[in-house]
Amino acid sequence: MSYKSILKFTTLLLACLQVHAGSPIDFTPHGTQPGLSFSLSPPTDCSSCHKGGSVADDQINMPHWGWMGSMKANATRDPLFWAALDVANNDIPGVGDFCLKCHTPQGWFSGRVVKPAFEGQPLLDGANGCELGGTHVSQDSKNSDYSGVTCHFCHRIDEQGPNGEAQIIENANVWLDDENCENGFGPCRKGPYKYEDFNTPPHVWEYSDFIQSAEFCGSCHNVSSPTIEQDGVLTVAKRFWHEGVQTELAMPIERTYSEWQNSYFSDLIFKDPFNDLNTTVLPAISEGENCQTCHMPQSTSDEARACIFDPLDENGDGRRKGNLATHQFAGGNTWIPQVIKGVYGDELQANDTSPGRKAALDLTTSYAFDMLQNKSALIEASVTDQSTEQLDLAVKVTNLTGHKLPTGYPEGRRIWINVVVRDNAQQVIWESGAYDEATGILTQDTQAKVYEAIPGIWNADPDNNPMTDDGVCEITDDNNNKMFHFVLNDCIGKDNRIPPLGFRGAENIEMKPVGITYPADPSHPGAVVNYDITNYQVPINGQTGPFTVTATLKFQTASKDYIEFLDRQSTENNFQTENQMCDRTWTVGPADQTRGAFMKELWENYNRSAPVDMTMDFVENVNP
């Protein structure tokens, strides 16, 4: 059965399921649902106090400044998300409800996606985002659903449901506090402070251990094929095929939290004061190296303050140095913040460059560069053997993060090693992993090493012969184009991403490497190493030394294959332009283009998601 036949059959089956017995599929049956007693407050309600502006370091420290330029704040503006959403809705009609729950909590919980916010309100046809309020350039007010993952959403998340229901750590299945705080004025804002030593904030508040935990982040940063409900029956949209067997597990799409949970960074090490050699490793709860440690680092500024009501001392210093989690939320995405800045420009608050200000989108970009170049990896190059005919090289890449490298959403995201050998005139005589910035093409030479996860669609009978057992995880279509069907994927064709230190998940079928085996780490029993060594053979016949070897680790947010797939899907499936689909006349965003075509245009106009040089090493004066 060909890829196209599988895809057509799967889509038809799911479309039939959606209308079975007149009952639509519920793609988001878990956690708090739309119809809140207290609606989510918009970010503008928080910015008046938490944005600041009169103190030089407010942009670095104030929660609103850091959040405003982050991908959390711009999750609903991200053009790459919208292009992928159209493909998802085409593959499984209505599944956009599942996607939008993460990317626009304000719109989803307000009942402007699919589910009604009030009893008696009919179901909406908003899985494509067309029912959302505001526009891509709307200010972050109550009239805009384009504010991404908002302040009030995060600071209302509870560890348990109203009736003691357990937390489900995936797919944004969160429980929101929807009760009046004991002091009135709506639900408590949950945070990491008890305010025993300083002034109480001018709003209702409640101390929360949970908001400081990695489990809090895991609510959204573990993603699986959704649990769906129809006619009161729960099932899984796509079950996971592993080594030719269909499991009872949902397809694991992202496992950033689980990767951390199974690493050294989630461990607390207690040392027995009576025996220097005795150590016990226990699982962390909210201490140790958790997500917030790296992605919300504590402020080091003398002027650190959380809001404009924090008094400064006589020297102009704040009181939160070392005691204020900056809201950077930095990852590896240096590209999309600059695309958003260029496309939507001065109409965005995050692009405010008034005197003394640096645009929040630029701050986010700088945080991402710092994360990639200073906190993610090390690369070490060495010559292991040499002769007049050949150089043998070894390049070691060590993962410094608390999760796989790279981690997160797998489609289009990759890291690779670029190795260049130059002669005594500094002319390139050999290269592996060459990238052409003019075309966006990464040369996949026979020795190239690319770290990535590639999910696919399981084909149990690729040669249409029921007598043979030759199933395969399809990662390309019938024309040998790479395919990225986020919601149809049910197997993993490749996952050679480098594990974190002390990784104990190498035998867990949801996280184990595919296509590579990482050796055991003798320093961490039960774990595998957090590095990879790639060997290269470089022919040098007739070349003149001494030679110089340069090894560079490169990261890219969106590959050419991914962008072209999104555009090709919009053409092959006759997607409507955004204005046609949503019956409007906008002049911002895709407007009179399909979202896939718009994304391809942005990719070509904004440096083709130019790769970032993460780390580099040299071997000089190599003279066989």
N, C-alpha and C positions, 0 to 999 in steps of 0.2 A: 504494500500500500504506500503510495507516494506521500510526500510531505503535504502537498495540496489536498489530497484526499483525506488525510488525517485531520487537517485543519478544518476543512469543510464539514466533515462528520462531527467533529467536536463542537464547532460553533452551532450547527443545526441542533444537536442534542441539547446544548445548554439553552438555546432559544426556546425549544419546546418545553424544557423544564420550567422556564420562567413563566409561561402562561398556563401551566398545568393546573387544571381545576380552578382556573380563574384566580389563583393565588400567586402573587409575584414572589420571586426569591428575595429573602432578606439577607443581604450580604454583610450586615453589621448587627447581629443579634445580641452581642455581648456588651456589658458595661452600661453606663448611663446613656439614656436615649434622648432625642429631642423632646421638647415639652418641659423645659426647666421652669421651676417656680421663680428663680432669679436668673435673668438672662446674663450672658457674659458681658462684662464691661469692656468697652473698647480701649485700646492702648492710649488714646488721648486722655482718658481719665487718670492714667498713671503718669503720663509724661509731665504734667504740670508740676509735680514734685520730684519725680525721679529722672528727669532729663537734665535739670540744672542749667548751667551756662555762665555763672558769674565767677567760677573758679577754674583756673587754667586746666587742671587735670580732670574736670568733670566728664569730658568725652571718653577718657580711659576708664573711669571708675563708675560713673552713674549707670545704673542698670538699663535705662531706656536708650542711651547712646549706643551701648554695645549691641543690644538686641536689634535696634532699628536697621542696621546694615547687614545683619546676619541672614543666613539662608532660612532660619526659622521665621523671621519677620517677612521674608520675601518668598515663602514657599508657594504662595498663590499667584505670584507674579512670574515665577520661573517658567520661561517659554519651553524649556526642555520637558518639564512636567506636563504641560498642556499637550504637547505633541504625543507624548507617551500615553496620555489619558485617552486620546482619540483611538489609538490602536487597541488599548485595553477594552474600551466600550464596543469596538467592532468585533473583537475576539469573543467576549462574553457580554452580551447586552446588559447594561445596568450596573456593571461592576465598578463603574466610576464612583458610586456611592462609597465603596470600600476605600478608594484612593483619596477622595475628598475629605473623608473623616479625619485624616492626618493633616492634609494640606490647608484646610480652612475650618478649624474647629468652630469659629464664630458663625460661619455660614451653615455648617452641618447641624450644630446644636440649636440654631435658630429656626430650623425647619426649612431651609432654602436649598436643599439638595434633593432629597427624595422623600424622606419621612416627614410627616406633618409635625409642627410644633404645638398645635392645639387640637383638642378633641373635635372631630367633625371636619377638620380640614382635609381635603383630598390629597392623595399621593401626588407628588410633583414628578415631572419628567426632567429632573435636574442633575442626572448622573454625568452630564456633559459640562456642568458648571454654568449653564445659561441662566439659571434662576438666581444666581448670586447677586447681592446688592453691591453697588459701587462699580468702579472700573479699576484697571491696573494702576492708574495714577491717583486713585482716591486717597485722601489722607486717612490715617488710621483711626477713623471715627466710628461711631455706632452705625453709620449708614454704609460702611464698607465691609465686605467679607473678604477683601484682598489683603488682609493684615497678617496672614499666615498663622503661625503658632503664637498666640498672644499671651500677654502677661497674666491676665485673669484666668485663662485656661490652665496654665501650669500651676499657678498659685491657689487653685481650687481643687487640685487632684488629691483624693484620699487614698489611703492604703487599702481600705475595704469599702464595700458597698454599704448602703444605708441599713441593710439587714444583716450585716456581717459577712456579706459575700466576699470570697477571696479574690485577690487581684489576679488577673491573667496577664502575664508579662509578654505581650505581643500585640501587634495590629491596632495600637491605640485603644485597646479595650479598657479604658480608664473609668474610674468612679469619680464623679465630681461631687463635691460638697454642695448640696442644694438646700441647706437649712439655714435659718436665721442664726447668726452668731449670738452668743449670750448677751452681747452688748448691743445687738440690733444692727440695722443698716445692711442686711444681707449676709451672705456667707463670709466666714473668716478668710482673710488672706493668710495663707500658710507660708511660713518661712523658717529660717534656721536660727532665729533669735528668740530669747525669752524676755529680753528687755528688763533684766533685773538691775543692770548697772547704768542704764541711760534712759532717756525719755521715751515714753510710749508713743508710737506713731499715731497720726490723726485719722486712722481708719481701723476697723475691726481687724484683729489679727489672732493668730494661733501658732504656737511653736509646733514644728513638724520634724520628726526624725526622717520620715519617709522622703521628703523633698531633697534630703541630703544624700540619699542612697543611690547606688547604681540601678537598683530595681526600678526606681522612678524613671530613669532614662530608658531602661529596657522596655517600658510600656510601649514605646514607639520604635525602638531600635532593634527589636526582633520582629521580623515580618515573615508570615507564612501565607500560603494560599488560604483564602478566607474560609472560616466556618460559615455555612449558609443554612438558613432555616426556611422551610416551605411546608405549609400545612402542619405546623407544629413539629416537624421532623428536622433534626440537626444532622448535617453531613458536611463533607469537605469538598470544596470546589475542585481541587486537583490533588490527588494522592501522590505520594512520592515513590517513584521507581528507583530502587537501589540495587545495583548489580543484577539486573534482570528480574527482580522480584518487586511486585507492587506491595508496598507496606501499608500499614494503617495510619501512617503519619501524613500530615499536611506537607506539601512541598515547601522546604525551607528556602526562603528567598533571601533574607538577610539574617545574620546571626551575630551581629556586633556585640550585643550584650552577652550572649552565651559564650562567645570567644573570650571575652574578658572574664566571665565567671569561671572559666576553666583554665585560667592563667595564674601565674605567680602574683599578678597585681591584685587579685581578689583575696589573697591570703594575708592573714595577720601572723606575724612570727613573734611568739612569746619566748623569752629567754629565761631559763631557770637561774636565779641569782646564785644558787648554790652549786651549779654545775655548768661551766662555760661551754661544755660540749653538748649540752642537752637542749634541743629545740623542738618545739611542737608547732605544727602548721594547722591552723584552724580557718574555716571560711569566714570572710569578712561580712559584716552587716552593713555598716555605714562608714567604716573607717578604712584606713589603708589607701591604696592608690585606686580610687574609683573614677568614674567618668568625669565627675566635676573637677577632680584634681587637675586634669590636663585641659579640659575644655571650658572650665570656668575658674581659671587660676585666681588665687587670692591677690588682691591689690598690694603693690609694694610702694605706692605713692604716699608721701607725707600728707597730701591733701585729700586722701580718700574719705569720701562720705557717700552715703546711700541716697540721701534726698536733700532738698534745699533747707530742710529744718534742722539738719545736723549742724550744730554750732561749730565754728572754727575757733581755735584758741588764739591767744594774743599774737602768736607767730604766723597765723593764717593756716595752721595745720588742722587736718581733720582727725577723727577718732577711730577710723576704720582701717588704718594701715595693718595689713596682715589679717584682717577680720572682715573682708568684704569680697565675696565671690563675684568677680567681674563677669558680665554677661556677654562674653565674646562668642561662645559656641563655635569656636574655630574648628574647621575640618580641613580638607584638602582642596576645596573648591575656590580657586583664585579667579576663575573665568566668568561664571555666571553673574557674580556681583557687578563686574565691569560691563557685561552685556546689559544688565538691567539699568545700570547707570547711564549707559550710552543711549539706550532705546527710550527710556522714560524721562531722563534728564531732570531739569530743575523743578518739575512738578512734584517730585518725590521729596518728602521730608528727609529721607536718608541721603539726599544729595545736597543738603544745605551746606554751602561753602561761604556763608557770611563771614565777615572779618574775624579772624581768630579761630575759625572752625575748619576742620578737615571732614570731608564728606564721610558719613557713617559707612557707606559702601566701600570707600577707600580704606577705612580702618579695618573692616572685615577682610578685605583682600590682603592687607598687610599681616593680619593675624594668621591667615591661611598660609601665606608664604613662610612665616616664622615656624608654623607647625610642620610644614613639609621639609624645610631646609635645616631646621635646628633640632627637631624633636622626634623625627620619625624613623630615621635609618642611618646606618653607616655602611660605607662601601670600602673594600680593601682589595687592591690589585697586587699580584705578585707574579714573577716569572718562575715557573717550576722546572723548566728544562729549556735548553737552547742549543741550536746547532747552526751551521751555515745554511741549512735548508728550512728550518722551522723554529718558531718560538712557541713554547707551551705556556699558557697563562692560566691563572686561577683568579676568579673574582668572587669575593665573599660579600654577601649582603646580609646585614644583621637588622632585624626588626626591633626597634626601640619602643614601639607602641604597646598598648595593653590589649590589642586585638590583632586580627590578621592584617597583613600589609599587602595590598590595600584591603579595606573592609567596606561594608555598606552595600548600597544598591549596585548590583554587578554590571548592569547593562552599559557598555561603552567605556567603563572605567578600567584603567590598566596602568601598570608600572613596568618598565623594561630597562634592561642594561644596554647602554651604548658603549661599545669598545672601539677605540680608534688607535691605530698604530701608525706613527710617522717616522720618516727616515731622517737622516742627518740634516737635510734641507727643509725639514718640517713639512714635507709633502706626505699626504695620506697615501699609504700603500695598502691598507687593509682596514675594513670596518665591519662591525656586526651591529645590528639594531639601528640602522641608519633611518633617519626621519627627514622627510622633505616638507619643510614648512610651507612651501608654495602650493603643494597639492594635498597635504595632510596624510600622505601615505607613509606607513611604517613598513620598511622592507623586512619581510620575514625570511631572512637568510637561514641556511641550514643550522647555524649555530646560535641563532637569536634566542634570548631568554626573555619571555614576557610573562609577568605575574598577573594572573587574572582568574576570575571565576566565570565559567561559561555554562549557563543552564541551557537545557534543550527540551525537546519533545520526544518521548519514548515511542519508538516504532518497533513493535514486537515481531514484525514479519516484513523486513525491508525487501526481500526478494520474492514476496508473494508465494512462498513455498511452506505450507503448514507442516511439512515433515521435518523441517530444520528448525533448530533453536538458535537463531542468530539475531536476536534483538539488538537494537542500537539506539543510543541517545542522539537524535538528530539535532545538529546545531547549524546546519545550512539548509536552504530550500533547494528545489529542483534545479535551480540555475546556479547553485553553489554560492549564493549570497548568504552572508551571515544573517541569522534571524534573531529577533529579540522580542519574543512574545511573552512579556512579563507575566500575564495571568494564565497562559496556557502551558508554560513550562512545568514539567513534572519529573525531570531528571537532571543530573549534573554531568556534563560532558568533560569538564576540566575544572580543577581547582588546585592550582599550585601556589596559591598565595602563602607567604611566609608566616608561620605561626608566631604568636607572642611568646615571651619568656615563660617557661614552666607550663607550656600548653598540654593539658591532660585530655583534650578532646579529639586526639588523632584517631581513636577507634570509635568515636561517636558518629553514626552514619549521617547525622545532620550537619556535621562540621568537618569530617575527615577529609584529608587531601585526596584529590582524584587525579591520577596521572603522574603522581610523584610520591615517593616515600621519604619522610623526614626521619633521620635516625634518632634513637633514644638519647636523652640528655643525661649524662651520668651525674650532673650536679643537681638534678631535680627528678627523683624517682617517679616513674609513671608518666613522665613528660617527654616530649620530643624537643629537639633543638629549635632555637629561634633564629636560625640563619640558614642560608643556602649558598653552596659553592658551585660555581659554573666553570667548567674547564674549556679552554679555547685552544685550537691549533692554528697558528698563523704561518702560512708559507712565506718565506722571505728570499727565495732563490734569486740571486742576481741583484738584490737590494743592498744599499750601502748604509751601514750603521755609523754611529750608535743610534739606536731606536728609542722612541718615547711612546709609552703606552698610557692612554687616558681612558679611565672607566667612569662613566657617569650614570647615575640612576635617575630615570625620568618618569614623571607622573603626568597622566592626561585624564581630564574629566570626561570628555566625550570623543570617541573615535570617529573617523570618517565612515566606517562601516555602520555605526549606530545611527548617525545623522542621515545617511542615505537610506537606511532601512525605514526610518520614520517618514521621510519624504516619499519613498516608493510606496509605502502602505497607503498613504493618502491619495496617491494617483491611482494605484491598482484597484482600490476599493471605492473610488469616487466620493471621497469625503467632501463634505460641503465646506465652504469658507466659514470662518467663525461667525460673521454677520448673517450669512444665510442660515446656518444651523440655529443661531440664537434669535433670529428675526429682529435685528437691530442695525444701527447705522454708525457704529463706533468708528473712530479714526485712530484709536490707539491699539496696540497689540497686533494680532494677525489681521483683524478687520476683514478685508476682502481677499485674504489668502487662507488656504488651509493652514492649520497649526503646524503640520509637518513641513510645508513649503516655507513658512515663516521661519521655522527653526533652522532649516538649511541655509536660508538667506543670511540669518544672523551668524551662523557658523562660518560662512565664507567672508562676511564683512568684519567679523571680530576675531581675526587671527586663528581661525580654525581650531579653537581650543588648544592654543599653543602649549606644548608640554613644558613642565617646570623642572629644571635641574635641581634635584633634591640634594644630592651629595656626590662628591667627585674624589677620585684618587689618581695619582700619577706614579709611573715607574720610569725613571729617566736613565740615560746612559747605558742602555742595554746593548752590549757589543759582543755578539757571539764570536 
